[in-house]
Amino acid sequence: MAGRSNGNANGVQYTLTALNRWSVANKQLPPIEKIKTIHVYDFDNTLFNSPLPNPKLWNGPTVGFLQTQEGIINGGWWHDARILGATGEGVEKEEPRAWEGWWNERIVELIRLSMEQKDALTVLLTGRAEPAFAELIKKMVTSKGLEFDMVCLKPPRGPNQECFSSTMMFKQCLLECLMETYKSAEEIRIYEDRIRHVKAFREYFTDYNRRQNGMGGAPTRGPIVAEVVQVADGATQLDPVLETAEVQRLLNDHNTQVTKARRGTRLQIKKTVFYTGYLISKTDTQKLLTLAQLPPNMPDAEMKFLANNILITPRPAPESILEKVGGMGSKTTWEVTGTAVFESKIWAASVKPVPETTKYYTENPSPIVVLALRKGARPIDAGKIQNWQPVPPEKQFVFESYVGEKILLRIEEENSTENEYESLFPNKTLKRKHDDDDMSRSSGSYGNNGGNHGGGRNHNQKENYNGRGGRGGRGNRGNGGGRGRGSNGRGGRGRGGGHGYRSLDDVDRNHSGTPPSYNAAVTYEDFPPLQKQYQTPQQLVQQQFQQYQNYQQSMQAKGGKPGNGELQYN
């Protein structure tokens, strides 16, 4: 049968031998006349729940950058087999258990039915590069017990030296070969997750059948019944520590090539710190959320659930503040003292340290936990809460927190001139270090109990933290361990307060053996931090540098020295 051929007007001969050159399955194809239907299954997020860059770990531009092929030498997320191989606990552990839990079992069931159907040709089709991924993908589907007549990955060139400018061009070229070879097939069905590809396939089949009906071209085989089935995207994420380590390896290889070639841009992973806070574990977050008495008819889409931290400062904390809270990773125990609802939009809990003599610091008047927000509500408005209701005895509990940071990672050009603190700010033209001991216009409250159970809002004791040109301290230094009012920051449904998450520094330590210079306890989320004015982190950074520029200009106008580059934080 391999010698039987079907030709067309452009001279291309469609034979089983030629068709099989597209496949890495090393199987003999079924005879042409026996196939009545063709079933084509996409791999990524159709059959297999392939990991995507985690948007709670990387900022938006980096998520896009990682998925391009041009940004990183040797390719990015979809072009390096180490990323797919890192799924779960890695190939060595996942292969014996057939990557359990990572498959779309409904599609697996359909493939098994296709395997049993004698007149069906079963094809696995993916735009992943054949040289890099063929062996890994074959290993994965074999471990699951799935057998395909053809396993087709995107080759550097097609069997007839075709060049493909896009994945869709490759797939359409292969589909045409399938239909032109198996001319007896009456139908073709494709399972695909990406909406854009679903649309492109449908348009392609419409045009193909139009030609087969003699419109716009000579018929080659007659029309075929084509169905493109859109599959719900089953994307997943890698373990954050593992994901960061794998991306770092990609960048290490990239930088090595840049150095050898003496051209290109060296790249580096950097952190953007949104705020520092007393971070709360996932388990305690769930307990705290039980205190939020939401209306029974409130749709989940209307709500944002937080309960993951008590704000310290909406920025990277300087050493002067870290000293007050015991340093990164320092643990503090808190007791819930009250709950409140503000305008049916904000649910919050007031807390105090245990024991009450414990020192703490917050740039809010006193420590609270924002539990949940209704869509459109501003976290900062939690500070307007006036009346707190005591917590019923059956709901009273204490919980533990640790000092850490809410961060997102980003990939930027390596810059040997910036220091550690400067690297925390993205998209900057001015990068000057904040003096740790120079807190101009501080607005924090800290204390260790002893009166002022109103929460320190009206406490008169002030402290001015010096500051070159600073405007005095607004900080409520109180003995404020009571039920004060305030508000805290950012979070999301996701993974609570980052329980179990380690930072990039931990990755560096584990994989290079070198202790990091900046060993911060960190976590990540997708909700903007609570600040004195509701701003995105990018807006906050932009505002800080604008203030610095204004300050420099005012000093120059007065004939003074431009200043030393301290950023004035609000």
N, C-alpha and C positions, 0 to 999 in steps of 0.2 A: 504493500500500500504506500510505502514511502515514496515510490517512484511516481505515483499518480499526482498529476499537477493540474492546477487551475490557473489560467493566465488572465491578464486583463489588457486593456488598451495601451497601458504605459509600458508593457513588456515585462512586468514583475511576475514571476512564477510563484504561485502559492502551493507549496507542498508540505507534507507533514515533516519532512526533514528540515525544510527552511523554517517552519513554524517552531520546531523544537529548539532551534538555536536561541530563541528568546527565553527559554526556561533553564533554570539551574536545578531542576528536580531530577534529572537523569533518569527519566522514565520514558518508555515507549508510548507514544500517543495512540489513542483508540482510532480505529478505522473511520474514515470520513463519513461513510454512509450510515454508520451506527449512531451518530450524534444528532439529536433533534433539538437539544437545548444547551445553552452555554451559561454557566453560572460563574460570575466574576466577583471576588470578594476583596475589598480593600483591607489593608493590614492595620495601619495606625488608627486607633480610636474607632475602628469599626469592628475588627476581630479582636484586636489586642488593645487594652487600655494603656497606651503609651504615655509615659510621663511628659509633661510640658514644663517649661520654666515656671517656677512658682511666683505668681504675682504678689504674694505676701512676703517674698524673700528679696526680689529684685524690683527696682523701680521700672516704670513703664518703658522708657527708652531702652533699657537694658534687656527687657523681655523681648522686644522687637529685634534688637541687635543680635542676641544670641541665636535667633532663628534664621538669620540671613546667612548665606554662604560666603559672602564677600568680606565680611568684617574680620573674620579670624582665619588665618592661614590654615589650610587643611580642612576648612569648613567649620560650621558651628554645631548647634544642638542636633540638627537632623542629619548631619553629615559625618559624625564621629561615632563609631560603634560603641565606644566606652559609655556613652550616655545611656543608650538602650540596654547595654550589658549591665549597667548599675541598677536596673529595675529591681525592686524588692531588696533582697540581700545579696544580689550578684549572681552570676551564672552558676558558680560552683554549688551554691545552696539551692538556687531556684530550679535548676534543670532536673534534679531527682524528684522534686515535687511538682514538676510541670508548670511552674509559675502560677501556682494555685492562687486564685483570687484576682488575677490580672486580666482575665479573659472576659469578653462579652459572651456569656454562656448561651444567650439566645442565638447569636450568630454561630457559635460552635455547634449547636443543635442543627441549624440549617445546613451547615457544611457536612455534618454526618449524614443527613438525608440526601444531600447531593452525591456523596460518596456511594450511597446505596443505589442511586438511580442509574440504571445501566445506560440510558441514552443521554446522560448529562456529562458535559465536559466541565470539570471543576478547576478554576483558575484562581490563584492568589496573586494579586497585582499590587505593587507598591512603588512609589517614586523614590524610595531609598536607593542609594547607589549600589550597584551589584558588587563591585570589588570589595567594598567595605562591609557590607551587611549580609551577603548571601549565606555564608556559613552560620552566622548567628541566627538568622531568621529560620533557616532550615532546622537548626537544632531546637528552636523554640516550638515550631509546629509539630515536629516529630515527637517531642516530649509529651505533647497534648494528644498524641494519637491521631492527628489529622493528616490525611493523604490528599494531595492535589495532583491532578494530571499535569499541571504546569505551575511553577513558582517563578514569577517574573519580577525582576527588579530592573531599575533603570541602568542600562549599560552605558559605557562611555560613547559607544557608537552602536547603531543597530546592525543586524545581520547583513544588511545591504549598504552599510556605511552611512546610515542615516544619522544626522546630527539633530539633537533636540534642544530647543531653546527654553523649554519648560517641561514640567512634569506632565501637564495635560497633553502636550504634543506627543510625548512618548506614549502615554496611555491610549490616545486615539489611534496612533499608528499601529499599536499592538492589537487593538480591538478590530481594526480593519483587516489585519492579517488573520485574526480568528474567524471572522465572518466570511472572508473570501476563501479561506481554506476549507472550512466546514460549511459548504454551500447547502448541505441538506438540513442544517439547523434552522428551525422555524422560529425560535425565540432566543433572546439573550437578556439576562437579568444581571444588574450590577448593584452591589451593596456598597454604599459610600456615606461617610459622615459629613463631609464638608459641603455646605450649602452651595458655595461657588462652583465646586466640581460637579455637584448634582445638576445644577443648571447647565453647565457646559456640556455634560454628557447628553442631556436631553436635547439640547440644540444640535449636537453632533448627529444623533440618531435621526432627528427630523430631517436634517440635510442629506444624510446617507440614504434614507428611504425615498426622499424626493428624487435623488439621482436614479435609484432603482426603479422608480416609476417613469423614468424617461424625461424628467424635468431637470435641466441643467447639467446633463451628462448622460453617457450611454450606460444602460443597465448592465451589471456584471453578474448578478445572482438573483435578483428579485428582492422585494421588501422583506423585512424581518420584524417580528413583534419585539419591541424593545421596552424594557421597564427598568427605571432607575429608582432604587429604594433608598430613601434617606434614613440613615441610622442615627439614633441619638448619640451625641458625642459622649464618650466615656473617659475623658482625659483624667489623668491622675498626676500626682507629684511624687518626686523622690523624697527620701528623708532629707531635711534641710542641710544637715551637716555633710551628708554624702554628696548632695547636689553641689554645694559650694566647693567641695574638694575636687569634684570632677571638672567643674568649670575652671578651677584654678589650674588643673593639669592641661586643659585646652590652652589657657593663656601662657603657661610655661612653654609649651611646644611652639606656640605662636611667637613668643619673644625670642626663643632660641633661633628660629628661622629669620626673624628680623635682624638679629645680631649678626648672623652668618652672612646674610645678603647685604647688610649695611644699608638697608632702605626699609621703609615702612614705619609703622608706629607701634612702639611697645605699649602694652595694655596692662592695666592693674585693676584689681577689685578694691573698691573703696566703700566706706560706710557713710550713710546719711543718718544721723541721729536726730530723731524727732523730739524725743523728750526722755528725761530720766525720772523714774518713779519707783515706788514700792510695788513690785510686780506680784501678782497673785496667781497661784497655781490653778490649773484647769479644774481640779476637784473642788477647790474652795470657790472658784467662780460659779460653778454649778449650784453650790449651796447658797451663795449670795443672790443668785438670780431667783431663788424661791421667795425672796423677800419682796420682789416686784409684783405687786398685785395688779396685773393687767386686766383690762376689760375682757370678758369672755369672748366677745365678738371681734376682737382686734385681729386683723389679718397679719400674718407673719411678715408679709412684704412691707408693712407699714412700720416695722420695728427694727431697731438696731440694738443688739444686746451687747453689753460691755462687761462691767463687774470684774475688770482684770487688773486694775492698778489704782494706787493713790498717788496723785501727781507730786513730784518733788520740784522739777523745773522743766519748762517746755523747750529744752535745748540740751546739748551736752553739758553735764555738770562739771564746773571747774573744781579744782582740788579743795578750795575753801568750803564748798558745799558737801563734797564727798566726805570730808573730815567730820562734818556735823552728823552725817547719817551712818558713819562707820565704814565707808568705802563700798566699792562694788561687791555685790554678793552678800552684804551684811543682812542678817535676818531680824525682823521685828514682828512681834505678835500684836494683833489688834483685836478689840472687842467691838461688836456692833452695838451701838447705843440707841439708834432710832432710824426710822424710815420716813420718807416724805414723797409726795407727788406734786409736781409743779405744772399747773394748767393742763393736766392730763396729757402732758408731753414728755416729762422727764421724771424718771423714778430713781431715787438715790437713797443711800444709807450713810448715816454719820457713824464715825468710828473713833475709838480712843486707844492709845497704846496700853499694853499689858506687860508689866505693871505700869501704873500711871506716871511713875517717875522716869520712865524711859524717855530719852531725848529723841526728838524727831525734827524734821524740817519739811516744810511745804511752802510753796509760793502762793498757795491759797490761804485764806484766813485761818482755816483749820482743816484737818483731814476728813475727807468723805470719799465715798465710792459711788460713781455714777453707774447705776445698774442697767438702765435701758433708756433709749431715746425713741420718740416717735419721729417718723419721717418729717424732715423740715425743722426739727428742734435743734437749738444750739446748745452744746454741752455747757458753755459758759453760763447759761441762764440758771444752771443748778445753784449758782451762788446767790440767787434771789430767794431761795427757799427760806421762809421765816419760821415755820412751825414743823417740828419733828415729833412724830408719834413714837412713844416707847415701843420697843420690840417685845412681843409677848414672851413669857418665860419659855414656852416650848420652842421658840425660834431663836432664842439667844445662843450665840456660839462665838468662839474665838477662831481666828485663822492666822496663818503665818504668811509673811511676805518676804521678798528679798529685793535688795536694791539692784536695779538693772536699767537697761535702756530699750526703747522701742526704735528699731532701726530698719532700714532697707539697704540692701547692697546695690552697688552700681558698678559698671565697667567704664573706665575712662582712660584717657591717655596717661601713661606714666609720667610723673612730674617729680624730678629729683630735687626741685627747689622748694617744694612745699613741705611743711612739717606735719606732724601727726594731727594736730588740731585743725589745721587748715584743710586737710584732706576730708574732713567731715562735711564740708559744704560743697554742693555741686554747682556747676554752671556759674563760677564766680570769676570776676576779674580782679577783685581786691580780696586778699586773703591775709589777715593779720591775726595774730594770736591774742586771745583774751587773757588778760592777766588774772591768774587764779585768785590772787589775794586782793583784787581790786574790783569790787562788786558795786559799780555805780548804780544808783536807783534800784536797789534790791527791793523786792516786794514780798519777801518770804515771811512766814511765821514759823517759829520753832520754840520748843519749850519742853518742860517736863512736869506739867501739871502744877497745881497749886493755885486755886482760884481761877477766875475768868472762865467759868464754865459756859459762858455765852459763846465761847469759841474764838475769842481774841479779836473779833471784828472791830470793837471800839477800844481796844487796849491802847493806852496812850504812850507806852514806852516805845521809843523809836531808836533806831540805830543807823548811823550814817557810815556806809562802808567806804569812806574816802572817795576816790574816783577823781580822775583828772577832769575837772569841769562837771563832775557828777552833780545831780540835783537833790541829793539827800536821800536817805532811806525811807521807803514807805513800809518797811517790814514791821509786822506785828510780832515783836519778840515775845511773846507772851509766855506765861506759864499755861499754855493753852491746851491742855490735854482733854478738855471736856467735849461737849457735843457741838462743837462749832460748825459753822456753815462754810462751805467752800465747794470746790468742784475738782474733778479730775479729768483725765484725758481719754485716750483714744483706744479703740478696740474693735472687735467684730465678733461675729458668731464663731468663726474659725476655730482656733485652738486655744481659746482663752488667753491666759497670761503667759503663754510661751512655755508651758510645762514641758520639760524634757528637751527643750531647744538649746543648743549651744551655739556659740558665736564662731565667726571666722577665725578668731584667735585660737579656739579649741581645735579647729581643723588644722591650722598651721602647726600647732604643737603636736598633734597626733601624727601628722604626715611628714613633718620635717625634723621633729625632735628639738626644735628651737623654741624656747619660750617666747611668746609674743611680747611686744613692748606695750601693748594696750589690751590688757586682759579684762574686758568688761563683760559682766553678765548682760546678755541681751535677749530680746525677743522681738517678734515682728507681728504686725497687724496691718489692716487695710483701712483704718479709720483715722481721720485727721486729729491731731492732738488738741486738747483744750488749751486755749491761750486767752490772754486778757482781751484780745479781739479775735474773733473767729477767722482764722486764716489757714491756708494750706501751708505745709512746711516750706514749699518753694516761695510763697508770698512772704513768709516770715523772714527767710534768709535775704530775699530781695530788699525787704524793708530795713533790715539791719545794716546792709551795706549802703543803702540810700542815706540812712541816718549818719553813717560814718562820713560819706562824701559831703553831706551838708555841713557836718561839724568841721571838716577840713576847710571847706570854703569859707565858713564864718570866721575861723581862726586866721586865715590868710587875709580876709577883708579887714580884720582888726589889726593886722600887722604882727600878729603873734606867730609862733611856730605852728606848723601844721598839726602837730600832735603825734602820738606814737602808735596810732593804729588800733586803739581799743574800740571794739564794737559796743555801742550803747544798746543794751537789751531793755526792752519794755517789760 
